[in-house]
């Protein structure tokens, strides 16, 4: 069962940050949300694996947290283009699972998230447009709500299909 899902991004000035997560506070404490539970993983320790060095981009990765409770699955993506600061856009969508879960069944999910959002970014700057406007000319769903739907549908039905 998916314990958490997140969207992390590398910002040229601030470094790596969790932009969206479900449930709120599962990776980092959410601003404005009073979470009774502590984060599932220690972001300060795990951030270098969630947004890793360039040698690990565009590869499926599985990393255990130091306590051995959770596995973090991700597929960090780098999109090179001169329109971005430092000529690259770096992000990762990942899952947090119990370490004893069958991780192999989630690999295609993580890959699909990476490929889908990479294409959405290339086509209409879906991720890099922080204000939510994008170039699509219409309203778009917040990434937080997409993550929540993906997590709930995968946990409840074993599949997910979302029109974006």
Secondary structure, DSSP 8 states (H G I E B T S, - for coil): -EEEEEEEEEETTTEEEEEEEESTTSSS--TT---SS--SS-HHHHHHHHS--GGGTTS-EEEE-TTSSEEEEE--EEEE-TTSGGGEEEEEEEEEEETTS-THHHHHHHHHHHHHHHHHHHHH-TTT-TTS--SSSS----HHHHHHHHHHHHHHHS------
